[in-house]
Amino acid sequence: MDYSAQQILAFRIYQDLFSVQPALAQKERQRLLKKWHPDLNSDPQAEQVFIHINQIFNKASMRQKYQTVRINHTNYDYFFSHENNIYTVYYLDQAQIILHFKHKATSLKNNIIQNLNSIKTMLTHHPLKARYQDILDIRVLATDNDDYLKIAFHPRYLPLILVKNYIYETQDWKMSAWIISRLFDTALLLQNNDLNFTGCDVNLVFVDTVSHYIIDLSALFFSTSGQMIALSPTQVKAIFPDAIAHKMCDEDSSNNLIKFLALYLSGDEQQLGNLNLLDYTQINTTLIQQILAIDCQQSLYDNYKEWQTHTLKKVFSKRTFHKKELSLNELLHRI
């Protein structure tokens, strides 16, 4: 059936336009996209209709990736989850996550809320407040149950763990290098306000799909003021993946954390830092060599300056903003 532009734009669900039979639906989608392609259709709304047809179709195909979890008598649809020995992270639609704690966690939950509020208060008077607006937009949605915490933030942010899949598949190492630069930014923000990392969980790091800025919820949740006590492997294991439990966290662990995340983003998924164990056809060896050269005894600022002024030029000839934008749909198709 042929619909007008106004009719198609009014449709909101898959069944309005497409058959429940996948083969017929795909055929109808191709017909509609050809008809409403802005290069082939002079209707002033053609481009808008073309985009809308794709959105309706893709939203339905994405729903097949979703599962349901029941927490505290409520069902939540999620597209991805990850479990450690403290909590399970569920990634919900509309840039929300749930931390489902394995045990009653009133103190940890209160500490997360207190840390986040302290950092937001500090940013309220920060000279670069606008630069960190997305951190100020983070909201903890009230939960009366000690078992879980629901958190919302800007929908432009997507999980780093999914972005990493894209980087690995496409070998887009320029994106990983740009994200690493933003990790330095976040670490410096915390350090300049007398905060230190005390833990890191890559499953709580999110990437702005446009600017590639970082929201590292684990850094915000697990930061402490004052001097940090060196962590034992047992303590580190509580937050870090097992692969780096043996690595030392000193009084300023920020360099170590960035080095760990940088290796993870650059093809060394086990963060072993051993080029002999990596497939040279699947990595940028120059980038990994530069990451390994980060001196953890040097100040965080000096490492950042070295990264920005020399490292990126060594690896990519010049330092330019990486313009690739990602969508949740694109990343979900890689799961």
Number of C-alpha atoms within 10 A of each C-alpha: 4 9 10 9 16 10 11 17 16 11 14 13 13 18 13 12 20 18 15 10 8 11 10 11 17 14 12 16 18 12 11 18 19 14 15 21 17 18 10 11 13 11 13 10 14 19 16 16 23 20 15 18 22 14 16 18 18 14 13 13 16 15 13 9 14 16 13 13 12 9 13 11 7 8 10 16 16 20 17 19 15 13 14 16 12 15 18 17 22 23 23 21 15 13 16 21 21 21 21 20 21 14 12 13 18 14 10 15 17 12 16 20 16 14 18 23 18 13 19 20 12 14 20 15 9 14 8 10 15 12 11 18 14 17 21 18 12 18 16 17 11 9 11 8 12 16 18 22 21 17 16 16 19 17 13 18 25 25 23 21 20 19 23 21 17 20 18 18 11 10 18 17 19 22 22 25 24 19 23 24 21 19 25 22 17 18 23 18 16 20 18 10 14 13 22 24 24 27 23 26 18 19 21 21 20 23 22 20 20 14 17 26 22 26 26 22 21 19 26 28 23 20 24 18 14 11 11 17 11 15 18 13 16 12 13 21 18 16 20 19 16 14 13 16 18 12 14 14 22 16 15 21 21 27 23 19 23 21 23 25 22 24 22 20 25 27 26 22 17 15 18 14 18 12 14 7 9 16 12 11 8 14 18 17 17 13 23 22 15 15 22 17 12 20 14 18 11 10 12 23 16 12 18 22 13 13 20 16 12 15 23 20 13 14 19 14 10 12 17 11 11 16 12 12 11 18 13 17 13 14 17 19 11 11 11
